């Protein structure tokens, strides 16, 4: 009996992890026969979990919406509190927990009973946060969970995308992962029409369902997707790019370089590499100078000349300031 109960919990966890499983896949993961899987599914149904079954070679098992809460020992009020908290964390980009919040919210909403979904929706619809990051676009948490579901289920996403200049294009992609910074969310996806990996700001995405079909997941463009997105949004999109050696540790540099302003690579205990970009070399000079660190330029065509011009301009300003010209009276 103990072995059967443990297997039922494992089966329930698998059904929550993916939208649909074939009987053979579940049998393989559980180490049992397909017949045992069918019996265990019947036991879950007896316990109140609506497990849907689709016959045929392309069919499988799917945990239906409106199921009883999984065995977390949460009452209704606690479940609502968890769902609302996850929505706020996901939508607000809370450092360190945002991406986990989206995954947890996607799993929770899949099995949340209808009566509780209405309560969660009402709380979110009629709650206004007092503090909101200035000049930052807000994101509907339902959009994040929709994208998380598509990433999890390996289904194509169709959407309209508004770029930095306001131009709107239609895209069809194979979504791979959501990546969050302290203020923004990004979707890493394979652009079907352009046959290349792309990074999209989530607040500029407007889904155009129906979505699908399913696709076979590709190898990601990098092992470290956070670093990949950071380099993309901080340097690859700009015409002026540079690799700078900062004469401080990577830990010290990280205190001033945000993921959207540059990608830091540790080099030694006292140095690190900064890959960054800007709209022009003049802006890039200002950006590097404002960091307040000693540095040397490793790669950036024309940057040293712009640094020299800035140095000469500052020197002339200091010379003039030493003997200021009196301001004539009005």
N, C-alpha and C positions, 0 to 999 in steps of 0.2 A: 504494500500500500504506500509506504514512504517513497519508494522508487517511482511509482506511478504519479504521486503528487508532485514530486520534483520535476518529472518529465512534463506534466501539464503546465507548470509555471514556466518552464523553458519554452514550451510550444507557444504559450501566450506572449512571451517576450519576443519570440521570432515574428509572430504575426503583427506585433506592434512596430517592429523595426523596419519592415518593408510593406508596401501596399499590397503585394500579392505574391504568394508562394505556390509552386507546383507541389503536388503530393510527393513526387520523387525527391525534390530538393529538401523538403521537410524531413522525410524519412532518413536522408543521408545526414542531415545536421543532427538529428536526434539519435541516430544509430539504431533505428528500428525499421520494421517493414511498413510499406504503404498501408497495409490493412490496419496495423496498430495506430497509424496516424489518423485514419478514418474513425477508429474507436475513440481516440483521445479528443478529436474534434467534436464528436457527439457528446462527450463528457463536458467539454467547455460550454456547449450549447445548453446542457442541462443546468449548468451553473449560472446561466444568464448572459453569456457572451455570444452575440449574434455573429457567428462565423459563416460567411457566405461561401458557397462552393460553385464554381463554374465548370461544367463538364467539357469533355473534349481534350484533344491534344494540346491546345493552347490555353486550357483552363487552369484553375488552381484555387487556393483558399485565400480569403480576404476577411479581415476583421471589420465588421460593419460599424458604422457610426451609431452612437447612442448606446454603446455597451456600458455595463457596469464599470465603475472605476477599477483599475487593476489593483492587486492586493498591496496597497500602500498604507492601508489603515487610515485613510482620510475621510472625514465626514464632508457633507455638502459645503459647509462654510469654509472649511480648510481648502477644499478643492478650488473654490472660487478665488480664495486669497492667493493660492499658488498661480492660477492662470492669470490673474490680473497683474501679479508681480512679474511674471515672465514676460507679459506683453510690454510692461513699462521698461523692463531691462532691455528687451529686444529693440524696442522703438527708440530708446534713449541712447543706445550705444555705450552702455556702462562698461568701462574698461575691464577687460579680462573675462567677462561673463556673457557678452552679447551673443556671440555665435552659439555658445552652449544653451543660452536661453531660447534661441530660435529652434534648435533641435528638440529641446525638451517640450517647448510649446507645441510643436508639430505633433509630437507623440501624444501629449495630453489631450489636445483638441480632437484627435482622431477617435478617442474613446469617451469623451465627455458627454454625459447624458444631455438630451435636449433641454431639459428644465434648467440645467446649470449653464448651458451655453447662452441661454437668454439672459441670465443674471450677469454673466461675464460681459456680454455685449452691452447691456444697459449701463454697467459701471464704466466701461470705456467710453461709451457714447456721450455720457453726461458728466464726465470728469474733465476738468481743464487744469493742466499743470501751470503753476504760477511762474516757474522758471523754465525758460526754453533758450537754447543756444542762439545767440544773435546771428542773423544772416545765414542760418543753416536751414536747409530744406528738411521738413519733417517727413517721415515715412510711415505709411499705414502698416502696422504690424501684420495685418492680413496679407499684404503683399510679400513680406518676408517669409511668412509660413507657406504661401503659395510657391515661392521660388524654392524653399527648402524641400517641399514635397516633390517638385519636379527634379531637383538634383538627386534626391533619394531614389525616386522611381525611374530615373534615366529616361525622361520624356522630353521631347523637344518643346521649346518655348517660342511662341510667336509674340512679338511686341513692337510698339512704336518707340523709337529712341530719340530723345532731344539732346543734341550735342551742346558744347560750350557756347557756340555761336547762335543757338536757337534753331538750327536746321533739324527737321524731323525726318527720320528714315524708318522703313519697315525692316525688321530683322527676324531671322529664324536661326536659333542657336541650340546647341546641346549643352545645357547648363551643367557645370561641374561642382563648384563650391561658392559659398558666400564668404566674403572676407570683410571684417569690420575694423575700422580704426576708432579713435576716440570720438569722432564726430560723423563719420560717413560709413556707408555700406557699399560694397562692390560685388558684382557677380563676375566670376571667371567662367568663360564659356567658349565653346568652339563655334565660330561663326560659319554656318553651313554655306552661305553664298560666297564668302570671301576665302573659305578654306584656310582659316587661320585662327589662332587663339586670340581672344579679345577680352578686355576688362571694361565693364559697364557700371556706371554709377546707378545704384538702385533707385534713387529719387528721380531719375530721368527716364525710368522704364514705365511704360503703360502697356500691360499685357493685353493681347488680342486673341482670346480663346476662340475656337477650341485648340487645345495643345495636343502634342503627340505627332507622330507615333513614337514608340520606344526606340532607343538606340543602344548600341554596344559602347560602354564607356571607353574613352581613349586614355592613354597615358597623359598625366597632367603636364603642363608646360614647364614645371619646375617642382622639385621636391618641397621647397619652402615657398608655398603660395603667398604667405604674408610678405616675404621679401620681394617676390615677383611683382605683386601688386604695388608695393611701395615704390619700387624702381620705376614701374610703368607710369604711375600718376605723378611722380616727382621729377622724372628726367626724360623718359622715352617720348613723351608727348610734346616736348619743347624743342624748338629749333636750336637753342644754345644749351649744350650739355657739357658737363665737366666731371672729371675724377680728381678729387682733392684729397691730399693727405693732411689730416688734422693732427696736430702735435699734442693730443690728449687721448686718454683711453676711450674705447667705445662706450663704456658706461657713462663717462662724463659727457661725451658728445650727445648721447641719447637724451640727456636732460634738456637740450635745446633744439635738437633736430627731430621734428615730428615725422611720422611715416609718410605724410603727404608732401613734405618739403625736401626729403632726401632719404637715401638708403645707406645705412652705416654698415661697414664690414670691419670687424676687428682685425688688426694687423700685428700688434704687440701690446705689451702692458702700457705703453706710453703713446702709441699712435693708432690711428684707424683710418680707413678710407671712406670718403663721402662721395656718393654718386648722386648728382643733382642736376637740375636744369632750370631754365627760366626763359621768358619770352625774348630776351635779348641779352647780349653780353654785359651791357651796362647794368641791367637789373641783376644779373648773376653776380657781378662785383659787389653790389650792395648787399645781396643775400649772404654771401660768404663773409663779408666784413662784419655784418651785424651779429654773426654767431659769437664773435668775441674771442676766437681761438687763433693761436699761431697756426700757420698752414703753409703748404707748398702745392703748386699746381703740377699735376702729373699728366693729365690729358684734357685739353680744351684749346682748340685752334682759335688764336686771337685773344684769349683771355689775358695773357701776360701783358700784351700791349694795352689793353683797357685798364689793367691794374696800374701800369706805369702812368697812363694819362690821368687816372684818378689821383695817384700820388703827386704828380706835378701840380694838378689843380689845387689840391689841399695845401701843398707847400706855398704856392702863390698866395692862397688865402691867409695862411699864417703870417707870411711876410707883410701883407697889407694890414693885417690886424695888429701887428706890432707897432705900426705908425698909422693909426686910423686917421682918415680924412674927416675934419669937422663937418657936421651936418649943418648946411646953411639954414638960417632962420627964415621963417615964412613972412 
